[in-house]
Each structure stands twice: as C-alpha cells, then as structure tokens.
Amino acid sequence: METLLETPVATAPIMLTEDAVKQLNLIREQENISADYCLRVGVKGGGCSGFSYVLGFDLPQDNDDTFEIEGIRVVMNKAHAIYLLGMEVGFLNGLDNRGFTFNNPNASST
C-alpha cells in the first residue's frame, strides 16, 4: 500500500489588512500584473536607520517560502521571516498620508 505524504501548510508570518488587500488587487489589475507574480514582502538592510521594508510583485525564487493571505500569493525569502513575524501590512488613504504601512511588533523603532 502506498502512503501519500501531505505537504504541511505553514501559517503566514504576516497579516494584510482589508484595505491593503483591496489596494494590492487594484494595483495588480491596473498594472496588468501576470498571475505568475506573487506579492514579495521582505526587508533590506539600511545603515543607520536599520531595515527598510520591501513590497512589490515578483516571481518566486528558490529560497522563498510561499503563503496565501486573503487570496493573495505572498513570497518571502526564508531568511527574512525572523524580521517579519507578526507584521501587519496596511494601507492608508487619507488627506495627509497615502500608502502602505508596516506595523512590526519586532521593530525597536519605526
């Protein structure tokens, strides 16, 4: 008898707010981004100010973990997970501020 191994489904290390999901879907539609592309979330080293966040559509790479969050395929370099665990990506659409926000409980300052 043959035994089938199931691939475990990892819990997504980040959250996307409803507003962020709406804006990401709108960008995908307006820019005609192929379904082959996933949302890449990551960090980039940055001198005195520490890390900055990376957010954009990209093709999956060999060293990525892939998650599905609110219907959006998200990829993240495996090495970045420790810096992003528990982070919430939101979107502000106010008069003074407009853009994606990153609320990271692991960051010592913002």
N, C-alpha and C positions, 0 to 999 in steps of 0.2 A: 504494500500500500504506500502510495506516495504522499509525503507530508508537504503541505504548502506553508511557507513562512510568510507571514504578513509583515509588510513594512510598517514600522511604528510611525504614527503621526506625531510630530513634535508640536508642542504648544508654541504659538508665536510669541517671541520675546517682546514685541512692541504692540501698541494699540493704535488704531486710526479712528479719529472722531468721525461722526457722521458728516460734518462739514468738509473734512479733509477728503473723505471718500467721494463726495459729490464733486469737489474741485478736481481731484485726480481723474475721475471718469470724464469730466468736461474737457480737461486738457488732452486726454487720450483721443477723444472724439474730434476736437478742434484741430489737433496736430496730425490726425490720421495715423496714430501710432499703431503699428502692427501688433496683433495678439501674441506674437512670439516674444515681445518685450515684456519684462516684468518691472515692477517698481523696485529700484535699488535704494536701500537705506543703509547708510554707513557713517563712519567717522573718518576725518582726515586730520593728521597731526598738524599743529599750528603754532609753534613758537611760544611766545609769552602768554598768549591768550588760551593756550591749551588746544582742545579739539574743536573742530567745526563739523557740522553735520552735512552729509551728502544725501540728496534726494533727487532722483531722476529715473527715467526709463532706460533700461539696459537689458542686454541679453544675459542669461545666466552663465556663470563661469564654473569651472571645475571645483573651486574651493568655496562655493556658495552653499548655504542652506536655503531651502525654498519653503515658503509658507503661503497659506491663503488666508487673507484677512479681509473680511467683509466683501468677498467676491473679487478681491484684487490679489494677483500673484505677486508676492514680495520676495526678493532675494537679498541676502545679506552675507558678506564674507564671514566665514566661521570665526575668524579671529576678532571680529567686531562685536560679537554677541555680548561679551562681558561688559562692554561700554554702553550697550543699548538696552539691556534687560530692564523691562518695566517702563520704557519711554513711551510717551503718548505724542503722536503727531496730530496736530490740529490745523485749522485754517481760520484766520481772522479776515473779516471782510468789513472793516469799519472805515470811518471817515479819515482817521489819523493813521491807522495801521491796516495793511492788507498783505497777507502772505501766510506761508506755512509757519507753524510754531512747533517747538520741540520742548516738551516738558519731561525732563530726565531726572528721576529721583536720585540717580547715582552721581550727578554733577555737583561739584562743590560750590560752583558759582555759575551764573548764567550770563 
